[in-house]
Amino acid sequence: MKLTEKDKKEILTFLGKHKLMSLGTYYKEPWAAPVYYLFDDDLNFYFVSGTKTIHAQNILKNPKVSITIADSKQNPNGKKVGFQARGNATKVTSVSEIKDIIIVWNKRGFVPVTYKIFKKVWKSRFYKVKLNRLQIFDENQTGVKEVRNWKI
């Protein structure tokens, strides 16, 4: 299915309502971790994590990751909506990209940081996930619109 501008707007609106995603990684064994995320208009995801975490170590050895996002407050008896995706994760190393990410990070309402503080005290790094496939699951839709898949 082709990702239309209408689809993209719907996805970006959904993503903007949430801050936490489950990140799945794999090297020898699967591992999932909850991480706070950012995203851009091209549906790239960004998260910050310590370099010694299991998921960061897995990414070094196998950049393929999966993502899930859902509202944990959804009524289990009601209609559910969720987002699933997969792509490749890399550590962000460009200073200008890190500074741009920090601006967006602060706008999203996370603990405010500056580049100087980030470099001085955080032992964490930003990671970027470039998606290659995504899916929206929306029980409020009917028929073929309930589950929609796109390759990017």
N, C-alpha and C positions, 0 to 999 in steps of 0.2 A: 504494500500500500504506500502511496506517495504521501509524504508529510506536507500538508497544505499549511498556509499561513494561519488559517482558522484552527487547525489542529495544534499548531505550535503555540498559539495564543492560549488555548485551553490548557495545554501542558504547563506553560510558564505560570499561568494563574494558579494552577494546582500546586506547583512547586513552591510558589511564593507564600503559600499558606502554612508551610511546614518548615522545620529547621533541622530535623534529625532524620538520618537515613541509616539503614543497615547496609554495611559494606561487606561483601563476601569476597574472600581471597582464597587462593589455593596454592600450596607448595607442599607436596608429600601428603598433607592432610588439609581438609577445608577449615576455614576460620571465618567467623562473622564478628563484626564489631559495630556498635552504634557510634556514629560520628556526626557532628554538626556540619552542614554543607552550605555552600554557595553555588550559584549557577550563573551562566551568562546567556545572552540571547541566542547563542549558537548551541545551546544545550550541553555545554561543557560543565562539569561539576568540579568543585574545589573543596577540599577539607584539610584540616590541620591535624597532625598526629605526631607523636614522638617517633623518632627514627628507630628506636629499639623495640617498638611494639611488634607483636606477632604479625599483624596485617601489613605493617610497613616492611618488615623483613620478607614476608611473602611476595610483596610487590617487587622488591629488588630481584627476586628469582623468577617470578612469573607475573607480568604486568596485567594479565587478564583478571578483571574484577566483575562483580555483579552488584547491583544496587536495588534496594526496595525502599519505598516510602509509602506510608499509610498513616491515617489519623488514628492514633491509639484510642481515641475517645469515641470511635464509631460504635453505634449500637450493634452488638453481635446479632440481634434479631432483625436489624434493618438492612437497607441496601448499602453495600460497601463499594468503596472506591480505592484503588491502589495504583502504584506506579512501579514498574520493574524495568531494569535496563542492564545492559552489559557493555563493557568497553575496555580500554587500556588505560592504566594509571601510570603516571610518571611524577617524580619529584620536581617541583617548580624551582628553577635555579636562577632565572632572570630577575635581577633586582627591580627593574621597572614593572615586571608582571607581579612580583610580590607586593610592591607598593600599591598597585591597582587593586589587588585582591584585598589588601588591608582596608582600603577605602570602602569597598563593597561590604566587607566583614563588619565594619563599624556601622554602616547604614542598616544592616540586617538586625541590629539590636543585640549582638553578642557583647561579651566583655570588651570594652574599647581597648585598642592597642595602637601603638605607633610603630613605624619601622624600627626606630632606635630601640624601643623596648623589646620588640620582637627579636631583634638580633642579639640583644644583650642578655635577656633572661630566659627566653624560651629555648628548650632543647628540642622543640618540635619543628616541623617543616610543613609547608603547604604542598599538597599533591593535587594534580589535575587528572580528571578522568574524561577522556575523549570517548564519547559513546559511539557504538556502531549498531546498536539495536535497542529499541525501547518498546514498551507496551503499557497501555492504560487499560485497567480493568474497572468498569463503571457499571454497576448494576442498575443505575438510574437510566441507562440507555437501553434500547431494545435491539434485538437481532444482531446484525453484524457490528453494530456500534458498541456493544457491551464489552467486547475484548478487541482492541485494535493494536496492531503491531506495525512497526516501521523499521526499516534498515536505513541507517544514515551513512 
